[in-house]
Amino acid sequence: MKIDSELLASLNTYLVKMGLPVEQSKTEKLVGFVQLMDKWNKAYNLTSVRDPKEMLIRHILDSVVVAPQITGKHYIDVGTGPGLPGIPLAIMLPDTKFVLLDSLGKRIRFIKQVVHELGLTNVQAVQSRVEEFHQHVPYDGVLSRAFASIKDMLHWCQHLVDSQGTFLALKGQFPAEELDEIPANFKVCEVVKLEVPGLDAQRHLVKIQKI
């Protein structure tokens, strides 16, 4: 795949602004992911964002901004869609394993193609509804971006982590109402305000654990 040099230059500029400069092998894969999304979007309707330059901001930067908050070694990204934030995070953190879960077959087929073309060895794509998916060992964390309300995410995903695991919910504006609805057996550990250059909208990461 020929990597778009203009997108690559833009990404490098953004990453420096974010304090996340990374080696070229990773930035090339991130741009490659954008190009694959753009190519497959025409047939698979993976995202409403049609412009690759917009995808760079609204999908790539919006995902990798979470990378410094990922401290464990095994995560599950529920309702991953076309692989967000899982694929960008897997590229940024090659020593961390990610299971990408979605109920739609076309999205999982796309993710498997991305994994193959970009040579990602730390991603497993699974087609399943989250409440029907079970694993043998608890994950270090559950990632959720535009998947459900926090209350629903905790309800559907609580079997995926033990008391040591963390739920990481990527949200837009500060989700005050959603935080008020969190069940008593969970606690909010931290709400991190995220800065995404080029994005004219708020972003927050909510960290939650079982009590």
Rosetta blueprint (number, residue, H / E / L):
1 M L
2 K L
3 I L
4 D L
5 S H
6 E H
7 L H
8 L H
9 A H
10 S H
11 L H
12 N H
13 T H
14 Y H
15 L H
16 V H
17 K H
18 M L
19 G L
20 L L
21 P L
22 V L
23 E L
24 Q H
25 S H
26 K H
27 T H
28 E H
29 K H
30 L H
31 V H
32 G H
33 F H
34 V H
35 Q H
36 L H
37 M H
38 D H
39 K H
40 W H
41 N H
42 K H
43 A H
44 Y H
45 N L
46 L L
47 T L
48 S L
49 V L
50 R L
51 D L
52 P H
53 K H
54 E H
55 M H
56 L H
57 I H
58 R H
59 H H
60 I H
61 L H
62 D H
63 S H
64 V H
65 V L
66 V L
67 A H
68 P H
69 Q H
70 I L
71 T L
72 G L
73 K L
74 H E
75 Y E
76 I E
77 D E
78 V E
79 G L
80 T L
81 G L
82 P L
83 G L
84 L L
85 P L
86 G H
87 I H
88 P H
89 L H
90 A H
91 I H
92 M H
93 L L
94 P L
95 D L
96 T L
97 K E
98 F E
99 V E
100 L E
101 L E
102 D E
103 S L
104 L L
105 G H
106 K H
107 R H
108 I H
109 R H
110 F H
111 I H
112 K H
113 Q H
114 V H
115 V H
116 H H
117 E H
118 L H
119 G L
120 L L
121 T L
122 N L
123 V E
124 Q E
125 A E
126 V E
127 Q E
128 S L
129 R L
130 V H
131 E H
132 E H
133 F L
134 H L
135 Q L
136 H L
137 V L
138 P L
139 Y L
140 D L
141 G E
142 V E
143 L E
144 S E
145 R E
146 A L
147 F L
148 A L
149 S L
150 I H
151 K H
152 D H
153 M H
154 L H
155 H H
156 W H
157 C H
158 Q H
159 H H
160 L H
161 V L
162 D L
163 S L
164 Q L
165 G L
166 T E
167 F E
168 L E
169 A E
170 L E
171 K E
172 G L
173 Q L
174 F L
175 P L
176 A H
177 E H
178 E H
179 L H
180 D H
181 E L
182 I L
183 P L
184 A L
185 N L
186 F E
187 K E
188 V E
189 C E
190 E E
191 V E
192 V E
193 K E
194 L E
195 E L
196 V L
197 P L
198 G L
199 L L
200 D L
201 A L
202 Q L
203 R E
204 H E
205 L E
206 V E
207 K E
208 I E
209 Q E
210 K E
211 I L
